[in-house]
Amino acid sequence: MRATLINIGFGNAVVAERIIAVITPMSASGKRIREEAKENEVLIDATHGRKTRAIIIMDSSHVILSAMQPETIANRLASHDQTEE
């Protein structure tokens, strides 16, 4: 099986099959997850200094911050799933 990369902005990509969830950073759980990831040194900031618009949770417990809208990332994941079938 070949890994599919999903573009999350600014030339950064993640392996689609390893994404567990994409959430908004303004929710209480989003803020908590971000802080815990920072404390545990598993936070990856892929925003290039822009405003964080999506938090991507990976199966490796890494948390990735993206400047892209969660809906955009979700649409890319959905189109990936459709091409897989």
C-alpha positions as CSV (number, residue, x, y, z in Angstrom):
1,M,0.0,0.0,0.0
2,R,1.3,3.4,-0.9
3,A,1.0,6.4,1.5
4,T,-1.0,9.3,0.3
5,L,0.1,12.8,1.3
6,I,-2.4,15.5,2.0
7,N,-1.2,19.1,1.6
8,I,-1.8,21.2,4.8
9,G,-0.4,24.4,3.4
10,F,3.0,26.1,2.7
11,G,4.5,23.0,1.2
12,N,3.7,20.8,4.2
13,A,2.0,17.5,3.9
14,V,0.9,14.7,6.2
15,V,0.1,11.0,5.5
16,A,-3.7,10.8,5.1
17,E,-4.0,7.3,6.5
18,R,-2.4,8.5,9.8
19,I,-4.8,11.4,10.5
20,I,-7.3,10.7,13.3
21,A,-9.1,14.0,13.5
22,V,-9.1,17.6,12.3
23,I,-10.5,20.1,14.8
24,T,-10.9,23.8,15.2
25,P,-8.4,25.5,17.6
26,M,-11.0,27.7,19.3
27,S,-12.9,24.9,21.0
28,A,-12.0,24.1,24.6
29,S,-10.8,20.6,23.7
30,G,-8.7,22.1,20.9
31,K,-7.0,24.5,23.3
32,R,-6.4,21.7,25.8
33,I,-5.0,19.3,23.2
34,R,-2.7,22.0,21.9
35,E,-1.3,22.8,25.4
36,E,-0.8,19.1,26.3
37,A,1.0,18.5,23.0
38,K,3.3,21.4,23.6
39,E,4.1,20.1,27.2
40,N,4.8,16.6,25.8
41,E,6.9,18.0,22.9
42,V,4.7,16.4,20.2
43,L,3.4,19.7,18.8
44,I,4.3,20.6,15.2
45,D,3.6,24.1,14.0
46,A,3.1,24.1,10.2
47,T,1.5,27.6,10.1
48,H,4.6,29.6,9.1
49,G,3.6,32.3,11.5
50,R,0.0,32.6,10.3
51,K,-3.1,32.2,12.4
52,T,-3.8,28.5,13.4
53,R,-7.1,27.5,11.8
54,A,-6.9,23.7,12.1
55,I,-5.5,21.2,14.6
56,I,-4.6,17.8,13.1
57,I,-4.4,14.9,15.4
58,M,-2.2,12.0,14.2
59,D,-2.2,8.3,15.3
60,S,1.4,8.8,16.6
61,S,0.0,11.3,19.2
62,H,1.6,14.2,17.3
63,V,-0.5,17.3,17.0
64,I,0.0,19.5,13.9
65,L,-1.1,23.1,13.6
66,S,-2.2,24.3,10.2
67,A,-3.2,27.7,8.8
68,M,-5.7,26.0,6.5
69,Q,-9.4,25.8,7.3
70,P,-10.5,22.4,8.8
71,E,-13.2,22.1,6.0
72,T,-10.4,22.4,3.3
73,I,-8.4,19.6,4.9
74,A,-11.5,17.5,5.4
75,N,-12.4,17.9,1.7
76,R,-9.0,16.8,0.7
77,L,-9.3,13.8,2.9
78,A,-12.7,13.0,1.5
79,S,-11.4,13.2,-2.1
80,H,-8.5,10.9,-1.1
81,D,-11.0,8.4,0.3
82,Q,-13.1,8.5,-2.9
83,T,-10.1,7.8,-5.1
84,E,-9.1,4.9,-2.8
85,E,-12.4,3.1,-3.5
